[in-house]
Amino acid sequence: MSTYLVPVDFSKTADHAAKYAARLSFAMTNSKIILLNAYYVSEYESILPTPDMLITTDAHIAEEIKKRLEALEKLKLKVLEINSNVEIEISLTRKTLLRSIIDRVNREEIELIIIGSNGKKGER
């Protein structure tokens, strides 16, 4: 099985990376795409207010997780429109992005990591 890991932040560029993975999966008879979103909240964010004077509460975190899971499901459907034969897994982690990628690569065999980038001046 060819497994592609696609870290996503719900930007247009990440959307393009996921769609690219779907097109690339046509070349393999048995493939899997993992759509990974990392939602890390540091200790400081939970005790110090943001510039808008908001403190990240457990309720806010739960709501954000719900939104992100819904966005991952929507992206999964977009990918399935391109290739309905590919297996797609959605994954939301509470670790940093780099730690999430390293952990995933250590847990299973990942053939390719596909990351979209806007560069220094790119728009989200």
Buried (B, 14 or more C-beta within 10 A) or exposed (E): EBBBBBBBBBBEBBBEBBBBBBEBBEEBEEBBBBBBBBBEEEEEBEEEEEEEEEEBEEEBBEEEBEEBBEBBEEBBEEBBEBBEEBEBEBBBBEEEBEEBBEEBEEEEEBEEBBBBEEEEEEEE
